[in-house]
Amino acid sequence: MANQPKLRWGVFLVVALAALMLRLPELGARPMHTDESVNAYIVGQMLAGAAFHYDPVDRHGPALAALALPLVRLEGAKDFPSLTESGLRLTSVIMGSATVLFFAAAVEPFGFLPCLVAALLFAFAPLSVYYSRDFIHETIFVAATLGLFCAGWRAVRRASMPAAIAAGACAALMLATKETAALHFAAIAMAAIVAWFVSRKPSAALSRLPFRVFAATLVSFLLVALLLFTWFGQNWKVFSDLVQAAPDAMARAGGQGHEKPFWYYFQLFAGEMSAKWFAKSSGNWSGAVLTVLALAGFVVAFLDKTRRTNRWLALYFLLITVIYCAIPYKTPWLALNLFLPAALLIGLVIGRLWQASARPAFRTLLLVFCAVLGILIAHDTRQRVFINPTDETNSYAYVQTSEDLLGLPDRLNELVQQRHLVNPRIAVIAADPWPLPWYLRKYSQTGFWQPGQQTGTTDFFITSTDAADQYQEQLKDFRPEFFGLRPNVLIILWVRAEN
């Protein structure tokens, strides 16, 4: 199959189209996460004509906005209020499906069967499906990482100039997506160095690699990064912000409220085996099996003396896993970065089992095992992505916006119509108001204040529960209506009492 590129790409295209079809249904149904709403606000500013401004303190790079803008414009969006959940999330859907297709380009370095299994896992496994339906950076980052693997291998192996240019562009896209790209660059380089020392045999392709290939990669990286970070030449002040990015990223790595133990990602992959998990049926039945297979694939790849890239993959998986586990700051969507090499390792061990014996009985048993695993994956994806996407027992629904909040804009619309308000004034008082700016985006006279600040006259107040006590005098003629914001977090809509 590796020698039949048209057939190979056709197979992976079918899998990618299946991944696309799986990700599209009910795309706008799940409430917007806080991170999604912040990213949506940035896109809204771009639609209004603003240049992207890189904020190293609390934002990421411009790649997500750059890819989302043409898609939301095709949908007809012209400003922040006209954006939709499905229009924004389509960016991640397309990139997640493209990642599945990109595995076709990885067949040469890693083999057809390992890449096909990895593509199937990325197409249907709950982790990748869930987060490729979120308007966040991770899906783009993983797609660019896989692109760097494939283009980098081809550039080194064949001294290909187009591949070198593509590798530089993929690396730049990674950096323009998230600052954590630096960790991956380090892991990629360290894995290559360690693989060279372990093999005690220098790579002939690397030793005779022309300088022009290195130069093309570097120039491509710098040009693409420059275009994106300066927002195509509109913001040359970005360099001072980039200088600040490293210390801010180091501070964020300390946790900032998202501290998790070292073994968090193992628990996330393997599933939370508890009575509550079984009762709610929103766990991860396939996760433990995939974890064992990934570990077995690591051993097989590291001991492989026939394909140098397999040993490199095992070392990269080890290094990037240790790095992410050692950093206190952990969120479940970051696990996608570990799932990429893990999926290839799972494919490798299944491929080796298939090749280990030509006996029909053994291969039939392996096919039955894969079928059962596929059924478990389908169950988990259905439960986590479509049945219980916001349930508290679903570990992917991390600090997820409550479905109860969806009733807030409907309730406001009802009150506005009842009281014949043309353009109601809404005062939001909360230390952290997100994702309320998204849900109130159609009300142009909405203001946001920190607790203790004076708001002036208004038709409606929306406050956090702790801020309400500071405004008893202003709220004496209002009655409260409560809405869930996130698990164990309420907000209060204050409605003026009618005489």
C-alpha positions as CSV (number, residue, x, y, z in Angstrom):
1,M,0.0,0.0,0.0
2,A,2.9,2.3,0.7
3,N,3.9,1.9,-3.0
4,Q,0.4,2.7,-4.2
5,P,0.0,6.4,-3.2
6,K,-3.4,6.9,-4.9
7,L,-4.9,3.8,-3.3
8,R,-3.4,4.8,0.1
9,W,-4.7,8.3,0.0
10,G,-8.1,7.1,-1.1
11,V,-8.3,4.8,2.0
12,F,-7.3,7.6,4.3
13,L,-9.7,10.0,2.6
14,V,-12.6,7.7,3.3
15,V,-11.6,7.5,7.0
16,A,-11.2,11.3,7.1
17,L,-14.7,11.8,5.5
18,A,-16.2,9.4,8.1
19,A,-14.4,11.5,10.9
20,L,-15.9,14.7,9.4
21,M,-19.5,13.2,9.3
22,L,-19.1,12.1,12.9
23,R,-18.1,15.5,14.2
24,L,-20.8,17.6,12.4
25,P,-24.1,16.6,14.1
26,E,-25.3,18.9,16.9
27,L,-22.1,20.9,16.6
28,G,-23.7,24.0,18.3
29,A,-25.6,22.1,21.0
30,R,-23.0,22.0,23.7
31,P,-22.7,25.2,25.7
32,M,-19.6,27.4,24.9
33,H,-16.7,26.7,27.2
34,T,-15.0,29.8,28.7
35,D,-12.0,29.3,26.6
36,E,-14.2,29.0,23.5
37,S,-16.0,32.2,24.3
38,V,-12.7,34.1,24.7
39,N,-11.4,32.8,21.4
40,A,-14.7,33.8,19.8
41,Y,-14.4,37.3,21.2
42,I,-11.0,37.6,19.5
43,V,-12.4,36.4,16.2
44,G,-15.2,39.0,16.6
45,Q,-12.6,41.7,17.0
46,M,-10.9,40.5,13.8
47,L,-14.2,40.7,12.0
48,A,-14.5,44.3,13.1
49,G,-11.2,45.1,11.5
50,A,-8.8,44.9,14.4
51,A,-5.4,43.4,13.9
52,F,-4.5,40.4,16.1
53,H,-2.8,41.5,19.3
54,Y,-0.7,38.7,20.9
55,D,-1.2,38.7,24.6
56,P,1.4,36.5,26.3
57,V,-0.3,36.7,29.7
58,D,-3.6,35.0,29.1
59,R,-4.0,34.1,25.4
60,H,-2.3,32.0,22.8
61,G,-1.1,32.6,19.2
62,P,-2.9,33.9,16.1
63,A,-3.3,30.6,14.2
64,L,-6.8,29.7,15.5
65,A,-8.1,33.1,14.6
66,A,-6.4,33.1,11.2
67,L,-8.0,29.7,10.3
68,A,-11.4,30.6,11.7
69,L,-11.9,34.0,10.0
70,P,-12.4,32.7,6.4
71,L,-14.8,30.0,7.6
72,V,-17.0,32.3,9.7
73,R,-17.0,34.9,6.9
74,L,-18.3,32.2,4.5
75,E,-21.1,31.6,7.0
76,G,-22.0,35.3,6.8
77,A,-20.6,36.5,10.1
78,K,-19.7,40.2,10.1
79,D,-19.2,40.9,13.8
80,F,-19.1,39.3,17.2
81,P,-22.9,39.1,17.6
82,S,-23.4,37.3,14.3
83,L,-21.0,34.5,15.2
84,T,-22.4,31.0,15.9
85,E,-21.2,28.1,17.9
86,S,-21.3,25.7,14.9
87,G,-19.5,28.2,12.6
88,L,-16.6,28.7,15.0
89,R,-16.3,25.0,15.9
90,L,-16.2,24.1,12.2
91,T,-12.5,25.2,12.3
92,S,-11.6,22.4,14.8
93,V,-13.9,19.9,13.0
94,I,-12.0,20.5,9.7
95,M,-8.6,20.4,11.3
96,G,-9.5,17.2,13.3
97,S,-10.6,15.5,10.1
98,A,-7.5,16.8,8.2
99,T,-5.3,15.2,10.9
100,V,-6.9,11.8,10.1
101,L,-6.0,12.4,6.4
102,F,-2.5,13.5,7.3
103,F,-1.7,10.0,8.6
104,A,-1.5,8.9,4.9
105,A,1.6,11.0,4.6
106,A,3.1,9.2,7.7
107,V,2.9,5.8,6.0
108,E,6.5,6.0,4.7
109,P,8.2,6.6,8.0
110,F,5.8,4.5,10.2
111,G,4.2,1.9,8.0
112,F,0.7,1.5,6.5
113,L,-1.1,-0.5,9.2
114,P,0.2,1.6,12.2
115,C,-0.9,4.8,10.4
116,L,-4.3,3.3,9.5
117,V,-5.0,2.2,13.1
118,A,-3.8,5.7,14.3
119,A,-6.1,7.4,11.8
120,L,-9.1,5.2,12.9
121,L,-8.4,6.1,16.5
122,F,-8.2,9.8,15.8
123,A,-11.4,9.5,13.7
124,F,-13.5,7.8,16.3
125,A,-11.9,7.8,19.8
126,P,-13.7,10.0,22.3
127,L,-10.8,12.2,23.2
128,S,-10.1,13.3,19.7
129,V,-13.7,13.6,18.7
130,Y,-14.7,15.6,21.8
131,Y,-12.0,18.2,21.5
132,S,-12.2,18.5,17.7
133,R,-15.7,19.8,18.4
134,D,-14.4,22.6,20.6
135,F,-13.2,26.0,19.3
136,I,-9.8,25.7,21.0
137,H,-6.2,25.5,19.8
138,E,-5.3,21.9,20.5
139,T,-6.7,20.3,17.3
140,I,-4.7,22.7,15.1
141,F,-1.6,22.1,17.2
142,V,-1.8,18.3,16.9
143,A,-2.4,18.5,13.1
144,A,0.7,20.8,12.7
145,T,2.7,18.4,14.9
146,L,1.9,15.4,12.7
147,G,2.7,17.6,9.6
148,L,6.1,18.4,11.2
149,F,6.7,14.6,11.7
150,C,5.9,13.8,8.1
151,A,7.6,16.7,6.4
152,G,10.6,16.6,8.6
153,W,11.2,12.9,7.9
154,R,10.9,13.5,4.2
155,A,13.2,16.5,4.3
156,V,15.9,14.5,6.1
157,R,15.4,11.2,4.2
158,R,15.2,12.6,0.7
159,A,16.8,16.0,1.1
160,S,13.5,17.4,-0.3
161,M,13.3,21.2,-0.5
162,P,9.4,21.2,-0.7
163,A,9.4,19.0,2.4
164,A,11.9,21.3,4.2
165,I,9.7,24.3,3.5
166,A,6.6,22.4,4.7
167,A,8.4,21.3,7.9
168,G,9.3,24.9,8.6
169,A,5.8,26.0,8.0
170,C,4.4,23.3,10.3
171,A,6.8,24.3,13.1
172,A,5.8,27.9,12.7
173,L,2.1,27.0,12.8
174,M,2.7,25.0,16.0
175,L,4.4,28.1,17.6
176,A,1.7,30.4,16.3
177,T,-0.9,28.1,17.9
178,K,0.5,27.6,21.3
179,E,3.7,28.5,23.2
180,T,4.1,24.8,24.2
181,A,5.5,24.2,20.8
182,A,8.9,24.9,22.4
183,L,8.5,21.8,24.5
184,H,7.7,19.7,21.5
185,F,10.7,21.0,19.5
186,A,12.9,20.0,22.5
187,A,11.4,16.6,22.7
188,I,11.7,16.0,19.0
189,A,15.4,17.0,19.0
190,M,16.2,15.0,22.2
191,A,14.5,11.9,20.9
192,A,16.6,12.1,17.7
193,I,19.8,12.6,19.7
194,V,19.1,9.7,22.1
195,A,18.0,7.4,19.2
196,W,21.3,8.2,17.5
197,F,23.3,7.3,20.6
198,V,21.3,4.2,21.3
199,S,21.7,2.9,17.8
200,R,25.4,3.8,17.7
201,K,25.0,4.2,14.0
202,P,24.8,7.6,12.5
203,S,22.0,8.3,10.0
204,A,23.4,8.3,6.5
205,A,20.6,10.6,5.3
206,L,21.3,13.1,8.1
207,S,25.1,13.1,7.6
208,R,24.8,14.0,3.9
209,L,21.9,16.4,4.2
210,P,22.6,19.6,2.2
211,F,22.8,22.8,4.0
212,R,20.2,24.3,1.8
213,V,17.6,21.9,3.3
214,F,18.3,23.3,6.8
215,A,18.3,26.9,5.4
216,A,14.9,26.3,3.6
217,T,13.4,25.0,6.9
218,L,14.6,27.9,8.9
219,V,13.6,30.5,6.4
220,S,10.1,29.0,6.0
221,F,9.7,28.9,9.8
222,L,10.7,32.5,10.2
223,L,8.5,33.8,7.3
224,V,5.4,32.0,8.4
225,A,5.8,32.8,12.1
226,L,6.5,36.5,11.1
227,L,3.4,36.7,8.9
228,L,1.1,35.2,11.6
229,F,2.5,36.9,14.7
230,T,2.5,40.4,13.0
231,W,-0.9,39.6,11.6
232,F,0.4,39.9,8.1
233,G,2.4,43.0,8.8
234,Q,-0.2,45.0,10.8
235,N,1.3,44.6,14.3
236,W,5.0,45.0,14.5
237,K,4.9,45.6,18.3
238,V,4.4,41.8,18.8
239,F,8.2,41.3,19.4
240,S,8.1,42.9,22.8
241,D,5.2,40.7,23.7
242,L,7.0,37.6,22.5
243,V,9.9,38.4,24.8
244,Q,7.5,38.2,27.7
245,A,6.0,34.9,26.5
246,A,8.6,32.6,28.1
247,P,8.3,33.9,31.7
248,D,4.5,34.1,31.5
249,A,4.4,30.5,30.2
250,M,6.6,29.4,33.0
251,A,4.3,31.0,35.5
252,R,1.3,29.4,33.9
253,A,3.0,26.0,34.0
254,G,3.0,26.3,37.8
255,G,-0.7,25.5,37.8
256,Q,-2.8,28.7,38.3
257,G,-5.6,26.7,39.7
258,H,-5.2,23.8,37.3
259,E,-2.7,21.8,39.3
260,K,-3.0,18.0,38.9
261,P,-0.9,15.1,40.1
262,F,1.8,13.5,38.0
263,W,-0.4,10.5,37.0
264,Y,-3.4,12.7,35.9
265,Y,-3.1,11.8,32.2
266,F,-2.8,8.1,32.9
267,Q,-6.0,8.3,34.9
268,L,-7.6,10.3,32.1
269,F,-6.7,7.8,29.4
270,A,-7.4,4.7,31.5
271,G,-10.7,5.9,32.8
272,E,-12.0,6.6,36.3
273,M,-13.0,3.2,37.7
274,S,-15.5,4.0,40.4
275,A,-19.0,3.2,41.4
276,K,-20.1,6.7,40.3
277,W,-18.5,6.1,36.9
278,F,-20.3,2.8,36.3
279,A,-23.6,4.3,37.5
280,K,-23.5,7.3,35.2
281,S,-21.9,5.3,32.3
282,S,-19.9,8.3,31.0
283,G,-16.5,6.7,31.7
284,N,-14.0,5.4,29.3
285,W,-14.3,1.7,28.8
286,S,-11.8,1.5,26.0
287,G,-9.2,3.7,27.6
288,A,-7.5,1.1,29.8
289,V,-7.1,-1.2,26.8
290,L,-5.6,1.6,24.7
291,T,-3.3,2.5,27.5
292,V,-1.9,-1.0,27.7
293,L,-1.6,-1.2,23.9
294,A,0.3,2.1,23.9
295,L,2.7,0.9,26.5
296,A,3.3,-2.3,24.6
297,G,3.8,-0.3,21.5
298,F,6.4,1.8,23.3
299,V,8.4,-1.4,24.1
300,V,8.1,-2.8,20.6
301,A,9.1,0.5,19.0
302,F,12.1,1.1,21.3
303,L,13.4,-2.4,20.6
304,D,12.9,-2.2,16.9
305,K,16.2,-2.3,15.0
306,T,14.7,-2.4,11.6
307,R,12.9,1.0,11.4
308,R,14.8,3.9,13.0
309,T,11.7,6.1,13.1
310,N,10.0,3.6,15.4
311,R,12.7,4.0,18.1
312,W,12.5,7.8,17.6
313,L,8.7,7.7,18.1
314,A,9.0,5.7,21.3
315,L,11.6,8.1,22.7
316,Y,9.5,11.1,21.7
317,F,6.4,9.6,23.3
318,L,8.4,9.0,26.5
319,L,9.9,12.5,26.6
320,I,6.7,14.4,25.8
321,T,4.7,12.3,28.3
322,V,7.2,12.9,31.1
323,I,7.3,16.7,30.3
324,Y,3.5,17.0,30.4
325,C,3.2,14.9,33.5
326,A,5.9,16.8,35.3
327,I,4.3,20.2,34.7
328,P,1.7,20.9,37.4
329,Y,-0.6,22.7,35.0
330,K,-2.8,20.1,33.4
331,T,-6.1,20.1,31.4
332,P,-7.7,17.2,29.6
333,W,-7.4,18.7,26.1
334,L,-3.6,18.7,26.5
335,A,-3.8,14.9,26.4
336,L,-4.3,15.2,22.6
337,N,-0.6,15.9,22.4
338,L,0.1,12.5,24.0
339,F,-2.5,10.7,22.1
340,L,-0.8,11.5,18.8
341,P,2.3,9.3,19.4
342,A,0.3,6.9,21.5
343,A,-2.1,6.2,18.5
344,L,0.9,5.4,16.3
345,L,2.4,3.1,18.9
346,I,-1.0,1.3,19.3
347,G,-1.0,0.9,15.5
348,L,2.5,-0.4,15.6
349,V,1.8,-3.2,18.1
350,I,-1.4,-4.2,16.3
351,G,0.5,-4.3,13.1
352,R,3.2,-6.5,14.7
353,L,0.7,-8.9,16.1
354,W,-0.9,-9.2,12.6
355,Q,2.5,-9.9,11.0
356,A,3.6,-12.2,13.8
357,S,1.6,-15.2,12.6
358,A,0.0,-16.1,9.3
359,R,-2.3,-18.6,11.0
360,P,-5.9,-17.9,10.2
361,A,-7.0,-18.7,13.8
362,F,-4.6,-16.2,15.3
363,R,-5.6,-13.5,12.8
364,T,-9.3,-14.2,13.3
365,L,-8.8,-13.8,17.1
366,L,-7.0,-10.5,16.5
367,L,-9.8,-9.3,14.3
368,V,-12.3,-10.2,17.0
369,F,-10.3,-8.3,19.6
370,C,-10.1,-5.2,17.3
371,A,-13.9,-5.4,16.7
372,V,-14.6,-5.6,20.4
373,L,-12.3,-2.7,21.0
374,G,-14.0,-0.8,18.2
375,I,-17.4,-1.4,19.9
376,L,-16.0,-0.1,23.2
377,I,-14.6,3.0,21.5
378,A,-18.0,3.6,19.8
379,H,-19.7,3.3,23.2
380,D,-17.4,5.7,24.9
381,T,-17.6,8.3,22.1
382,R,-21.4,8.1,22.1
383,Q,-21.5,8.6,25.9
384,R,-18.9,11.3,26.3
385,V,-19.4,13.3,23.1
386,F,-23.1,13.0,22.4
387,I,-25.0,11.7,25.5
388,N,-23.2,13.2,28.4
389,P,-21.0,16.0,26.9
390,T,-21.4,18.3,30.0
391,D,-21.9,15.8,32.7
392,E,-19.7,16.2,35.8
393,T,-18.7,12.5,35.6
394,N,-17.3,13.2,32.1
395,S,-13.7,14.1,32.7
396,Y,-13.4,15.7,29.2
397,A,-16.1,18.3,30.3
398,Y,-13.5,20.2,32.3
399,V,-14.9,23.4,34.0
400,Q,-17.6,23.1,31.4
401,T,-20.3,25.7,31.1
402,S,-23.6,24.4,32.4
403,E,-26.5,23.6,30.1
404,D,-28.6,25.7,32.5
405,L,-26.9,28.8,31.3
406,L,-28.5,28.3,27.9
407,G,-31.7,29.5,29.4
408,L,-30.3,32.9,30.3
409,P,-30.5,34.6,26.9
410,D,-33.9,33.1,26.3
411,R,-35.1,34.4,29.6
412,L,-33.7,37.9,28.9
413,N,-35.3,37.9,25.4
414,E,-38.7,37.0,27.0
415,L,-38.4,39.8,29.6
416,V,-37.3,42.3,27.0
417,Q,-40.4,41.6,24.9
418,Q,-42.7,41.6,27.9
419,R,-41.4,45.0,29.0
420,H,-41.1,46.5,25.5
421,L,-37.4,47.4,25.9
422,V,-35.8,48.4,22.6
423,N,-32.1,48.2,23.7
424,P,-31.9,47.0,27.3
425,R,-29.1,48.0,29.6
426,I,-27.4,45.1,31.3
427,A,-24.8,45.3,34.0
428,V,-22.7,42.2,34.6
429,I,-20.8,42.2,37.9
430,A,-18.4,39.3,38.4
431,A,-14.6,38.8,38.9
432,D,-14.6,36.4,36.0
433,P,-17.6,37.0,33.7
434,W,-16.8,34.5,30.9
435,P,-18.5,33.0,29.0
436,L,-21.3,35.6,29.6
437,P,-19.9,38.0,26.9
438,W,-20.7,35.3,24.4
439,Y,-24.3,34.7,25.6
440,L,-25.0,38.4,25.9
441,R,-23.3,39.4,22.6
442,K,-26.6,40.5,21.0
443,Y,-27.3,43.1,23.6
444,S,-25.1,46.1,22.7
445,Q,-25.6,47.9,25.9
446,T,-24.1,45.3,28.1
447,G,-21.3,46.4,30.5
448,F,-18.9,44.4,32.6
449,W,-17.7,45.5,36.0
450,Q,-15.6,44.1,38.8
451,P,-17.2,43.7,42.2
452,G,-17.2,47.0,44.1
453,Q,-17.4,49.2,41.0
454,Q,-20.4,51.4,40.4
455,T,-22.5,50.6,37.4
456,G,-25.1,53.4,37.2
457,T,-28.7,52.8,36.2
458,T,-29.6,49.6,34.4
459,D,-32.6,47.5,33.3
460,F,-31.0,44.2,34.5
461,F,-28.2,43.1,36.7
462,I,-26.3,39.9,36.4
463,T,-24.0,39.1,39.3
464,S,-21.9,36.4,40.8
465,T,-23.3,35.2,44.1
466,D,-20.4,36.7,46.1
467,A,-20.8,40.1,44.4
468,A,-24.5,40.4,45.1
469,D,-24.0,41.2,48.8
470,Q,-22.0,44.4,47.9
471,Y,-25.0,45.9,45.9
472,Q,-27.9,45.4,48.3
473,E,-29.0,49.1,47.9
474,Q,-29.1,48.9,44.1
475,L,-30.8,45.5,44.1
476,K,-33.5,46.3,46.6
477,D,-36.1,46.7,43.9
478,F,-35.0,43.6,41.9
479,R,-35.8,40.0,42.4
480,P,-33.2,37.2,41.7
481,E,-33.4,34.4,39.2
482,F,-30.6,31.8,39.4
483,F,-28.7,30.1,36.6
484,G,-25.9,27.5,36.7
485,L,-22.7,28.9,35.2
486,R,-20.3,25.9,35.8
487,P,-20.4,23.0,38.3
488,N,-21.0,24.5,41.8
489,V,-21.0,28.0,40.4
490,L,-24.2,30.1,40.1
491,I,-24.9,33.5,38.6
492,I,-28.0,35.7,39.4
493,L,-30.2,37.5,37.0
494,W,-31.7,40.5,38.8
495,V,-35.1,41.5,37.3
496,R,-36.7,44.7,38.3
497,A,-39.9,44.0,40.3
498,E,-43.0,45.2,38.6
499,N,-45.5,47.3,40.6
